[in-house]
Amino acid sequence: MMMRAATAAAAALALAVPAATAHAADVRTVPQVLPMGVAVSALPVQAEDRTGYQRTSFKHWNAGANPSDGCNTRMEVLIQEAVEAPQVGPGCTLTGGTWWSYYDEQLVTPAGALDIDHMVPLAEAWDSGASSWTAQRREAYANDLGQLTSLVAVTARSNRQKADQDPFEWLPPAPEALCRYGAEWTATKLRWGLAVDEAERDRLLDIAAGCGGPDVEFTPAP
């Protein structure tokens, strides 16, 4: 069983290598599903280094998935995640609508009361490998609409409490959010080939064990 888990973890890690470091013919975009413990074990472990980080190194929000619709990435996430759809007016102005902030289990309206959280914050991504990326890849990361869990609409308060902290330092206050959050954090790091530090890895493994090994779903970023 341990050999099987190690093999699965190694395979997952190979799939998570950023396309920028792989031959174009080897890029894999097939969704992967792994038990959380195996997924966490697939992440490389290294010390974090924030040297040179600036938030402006990650250009956001850009024109989004459809540059012709007038909605930037933030607005597209809001439209996508609404539990009650807003009306979309000229210039992508949103009227009405309702959202569920799962970090703190709050029903939220209007859209202006929400932040769009990078599941793995920009500074944490920099610490974990993004410092070596091109500006174009950092922009792609900061505006990632290719995996639903990479960007999430939450209350401004919970997003600002989280700031740039990893799961060892901060977890959502709602008990029911814990398993989902751990799985989505892991999925984002696997998608982008990012590393974890030892404390972060151990906390994720604790979450996996406590949650009964939930599945982690991710697609390696192109």
N, C-alpha and C positions, 0 to 999 in steps of 0.2 A: 504493500500500500504506500509506504514512504517513497519507494522507487517510482511508482506511478505518479505521485504528486510532484516529485522532483522533475520528472520528464515533462509533465504538463506545464510546470512553471517555466522550464527552459524553453519550451515551445512558445509559450505566451510572450516571453521576453523577446524572442526572435521576431515575433510578429509586431511587437511594439517599437522596433527600431525606426526612428524617423526616416521618412522617405528621402530626406536630404542626404542621408548617409548610405542609402541603398541604391543599387542599380535600378533604373526605371522599370525594367522587365520583371523585377522581383517585388514590386510594390503590391501589397495584399490589402484589399479593402473588404474582405469578408468579415461580417460581424463575428465576434468571439464571445463565448459564454464560459465562465470558469467559476468554481466555488471561490468565495472571497478569500479564504485562507491560501489557496493555491495562487490566486491572482496577486495577493500581497507579496507572496514569496517570489513571484516573478519579477518584482521591481528591484532594480539595482540599488544597493545601499552605499551612500557616500555622504561625507560631511557637507554641510551647506556653506555657500560662499556668496555674500551679497555685494561683493566689491563691484563698484561701477554701476549699480542699479539706479535707474531713473524710470519713473512711471511712463514718461514720454517715449521710452524705448519700445513700448507696445502701442502702436497707433490704434485708437478706437474712439468713438464708434465709426465704422466706415459705412459704405452705402448698402451693406447687407447682401443677402442672397440674390435680390432682384434690384439692381441699381436704378431701374426705370420706374419703380413704384413710389419713390419719394420717401421710403421708410428706411431709416438706418438700422443697424443691428439691434440697438436697444429696443426700438419700436417693433421690430419683427419678433423679438422674443416676447414682448408684452402681448402682441396679437396671438402668437402661438400658444402661450400658456394661460390665457384667460379662461376661467371656468364659466364666465358669462361674457360673451363677445362684446367688445366695444364697437361703437360706430367709428369708421375710419373716414376722416374728412380730408379736404385739401391740405397738402403739405404733411400728410400722415398725422394730423391731429386726432387724438383719441377722445371720444366722448362716451361716458358711461363705462360699463364693463366691471367685472369683479375678478379678483385674483386670490389664490390660496397661497399664503406664505408658509411652507411646510416646516421651516426652521423653528417657528414659534407658534404654529397653528393659529394663524390670524387670517380672517377674511378681510380683504383689503379693497378699498375703492377710495379715491380715483387712482388712475395710473401714476400720477405724480407722487403718490405716497410710497412708491416702490423703487428699490434699487435693483439693477441687474448685477448679480454677484457672479464673479468668475469662481467656479467651484474650487479650483486651485488658484489662489490669488496670483496676480502678476508678479509680485515680489517673490513669492514662494516658487513660482515657475522659474524665475531667474536663478534663484538659489539652487534649483534642482536640475539645471541643464540648459535652460533657455538663454543663458548668457552667451553661449557659443553659437546661437542661431543667427540667421540672417534677419534683417529688418522685416523682410517680407514674410518669413515664417512666424515671427513674433506677432505681426499684424494678423495673420491667419489664426493664430492661437487666441488672440484677444477678441476676435469676432467669430468664434467657432460656432457655426450653426449646423455643422455636420453631425453632431452628437447631442441629443436633447439635454443630456445631463451636464454639459460643459458650462452652460450659462443658465442661471435660474433667477426668476423674479421673486424677491423676498422683501420683507419690510426694511425700510432704510435703517431702522434701529438695529435689527439683527445683523444686517450686513456690516454696519459700522462697529458693532461689538466684535464681530469676527475679524475685521481688518485683514491683516496679512498672516494670520496665525494658522498653523497646521493642526491636525486633530489631536496632537499631544497637548497643545496649548488651548484649544477652543473646540467645543462641540455644540451643536444646536441645543437650546434650552428645553425643547419639547422631547420628552422621553421617546415618543413614537417615531421621532425623526432619526434616531441614532443609526439604526441599521441601514436605512436608505442613504444617509449621508456618507457613512463609511464606504459603502459600495460605490457610490457615485464619485467620491474622491479618488478611490482606487482606479475606477474606470478612466477617469480623466488623465491620471498619471500614466496608465498603460497606453492610452490612445496616443499620447504625445512623447512616449519614451522618456519620461522624467524619473528621476531618482527619489528615494526617501532617505531620511537620516534614521539612525537606530531607534530613537525615542518615538518617532512618527510610525515607523514600521511596527514596533511593539504595541503601540496603541491600536493600530489597525488590526493586528492579529487578535488582540483582546476583544475588539468589537466583533470580529468574525466569529470567534468562539462563543461569545455571549449571544449572538444572533442566530446561532445554528448554521453558520456557513452560508449566508445568502449568496445568490448568484451575482456576478459582476459581468455586465454586458458592455463591450466596447468594440469600436472599429478603429484600427490603426489609422492615424491621420495621413492623408496623402502628402 
